[in-house]
């Protein structure tokens, strides 16, 4: 059983604390053209209001980026379930980026792939990922994937019951 970062869009205020904290945690210098691992996006809803999304790598169970990498730079961390990378052998071919439907892999100034690793080292030390730790509204939480499935089932049932 792995852990996942879950977003409650009802709580997200688009403050960007998660993105800034992620950039700091990973020493990402966006002024040098490096893409941030976490982005805060907005989407207009049906009523003309906005919903906010904090998005990063989804650490897919069957991650296409892992299969696409010809150098085996990407793998699943057995302890956490996060999709992690070791760019030592990266040739900068962009195969992982082309395979990822979410655009998570990006490239550092050295041309090698970089991406969110879920703050795997923090998690292994019993801490939350940096983005979760610094979310002021509690929109990002770090929960078991089983908890997330149960939460989604309950939310789906609530929506169905509300439509009856």
C-alpha positions in Angstrom: 0.0 0.0 0.0 1.4 3.4 -1.0 0.7 6.9 0.0 -0.7 9.5 -2.3 -1.0 13.3 -2.3 -4.7 14.2 -2.6 -6.1 17.6 -3.5 -9.4 18.9 -2.2 -10.3 21.6 -4.8 -12.9 23.0 -2.5 -10.1 24.1 -0.2 -7.4 25.2 -2.7 -7.1 29.0 -2.8 -4.4 29.1 -5.5 -2.0 30.8 -3.1 1.0 29.0 -4.7 2.6 28.0 -1.4 2.8 24.4 -2.6 4.6 25.4 -5.8 7.0 27.7 -4.1 7.9 25.2 -1.4 8.4 22.5 -4.0 10.8 24.8 -5.9 12.7 25.5 -2.7 12.8 21.9 -1.6 14.2 20.8 -5.0 16.4 23.8 -5.6 14.7 24.6 -8.9 15.7 27.9 -10.5 12.9 28.8 -12.8 14.7 32.0 -13.9 17.2 29.6 -15.6 14.3 28.1 -17.6 13.8 25.0 -15.4 10.1 24.0 -15.2 8.6 23.8 -11.7 7.5 20.3 -10.6 4.2 21.6 -9.2 1.8 24.1 -10.9 -1.3 25.8 -9.6 -4.0 26.1 -12.3 -7.4 27.5 -12.5 -10.5 26.3 -14.4 -13.7 28.3 -14.8 -16.7 26.2 -13.6 -20.2 26.1 -15.0 -21.3 29.0 -12.8 -18.5 31.4 -13.9 -16.5 30.9 -10.7 -13.1 29.2 -10.6 -11.8 26.0 -9.2 -8.1 25.7 -8.5 -5.9 22.7 -9.0 -2.4 22.1 -7.7 -0.9 19.5 -10.0 2.4 17.6 -10.2 3.4 14.1 -11.2 0.6 11.6 -10.5 3.0 8.8 -9.7 0.9 6.5 -11.8 0.6 2.9 -10.8 1.5 1.7 -14.3 3.6 4.8 -15.2 4.2 5.1 -18.9 7.3 7.2 -18.4 9.0 4.2 -16.7 8.3 2.0 -19.7 9.4 4.6 -22.2 12.8 5.4 -20.7 15.5 3.5 -22.7 18.1 4.0 -19.9 16.0 2.7 -16.9 16.3 6.1 -15.1 12.8 5.8 -13.7 11.4 3.3 -11.3 8.8 2.7 -8.6 10.1 3.1 -5.0 9.1 -0.1 -3.3 8.6 1.6 0.1 6.5 4.6 -1.0 5.1 3.7 -4.4 6.4 7.0 -5.8 7.8 7.2 -9.3 11.4 8.1 -8.7 14.4 8.8 -11.0 18.1 8.6 -11.2 19.3 10.8 -14.0 22.9 9.5 -13.9 22.3 7.5 -17.2 19.8 9.9 -18.7 20.6 10.8 -22.3 18.0 13.6 -22.5 16.0 11.8 -25.3 12.6 13.0 -23.9 11.0 9.6 -24.3 9.6 9.8 -20.7 8.2 13.2 -21.3 6.5 12.1 -24.6 5.0 9.1 -22.8 3.7 11.0 -19.8 0.1 12.1 -20.5 0.4 14.8 -17.8 3.7 16.4 -18.8 5.4 15.7 -15.5 9.0 15.0 -16.6 11.0 18.2 -17.4 14.6 18.9 -18.0 17.3 20.6 -16.0 19.9 23.0 -17.3 22.2 20.0 -18.0 19.5 18.5 -20.3 18.8 15.6 -18.1 15.3 14.6 -16.9 14.0 15.8 -13.6 10.5 15.5 -12.0 8.6 15.4 -8.8 9.7 12.4 -6.7 7.0 12.9 -4.0 9.7 14.1 -1.6 10.5 10.4 -1.2 13.4 11.1 1.2 11.3 13.2 3.5 8.5 10.6 3.4 11.0 7.8 4.3 12.0 9.9 7.3 8.4 10.1 8.5 7.7 13.6 7.2 5.1 14.9 4.7 6.0 16.0 1.2 7.0 19.7 1.2 3.9 20.7 -0.8 1.6 19.1 1.7 3.5 20.4 4.7 3.2 24.0 3.6 -0.4 24.1 2.2 -2.0 26.7 4.4 -5.6 25.6 3.6 -5.2 21.9 4.0 -6.1 21.3 0.4 -3.2 18.9 -0.1 -3.1 15.9 2.2 -0.9 12.8 2.3 -3.0 9.7 2.7 -2.9 5.9 2.0 -4.1 5.1 -1.5 -6.8 2.8 0.0 -8.1 5.8 2.0 -8.2 7.9 -1.2 -10.2 5.1 -3.0 -12.7 5.0 -0.1 -13.0 8.8 0.0 -13.7 8.9 -3.8 -16.3 6.2 -3.5 -18.0 8.1 -0.6 -17.9 11.3 -2.6 -19.4 9.6 -5.7 -22.2 8.1 -3.6 -22.9 11.6 -2.1 -23.2 13.1 -5.6 -25.4 10.3 -6.8 -27.7 10.6 -3.7 -27.9 14.3 -4.2 -29.2 13.8 -7.7 -32.0 11.5 -6.6 
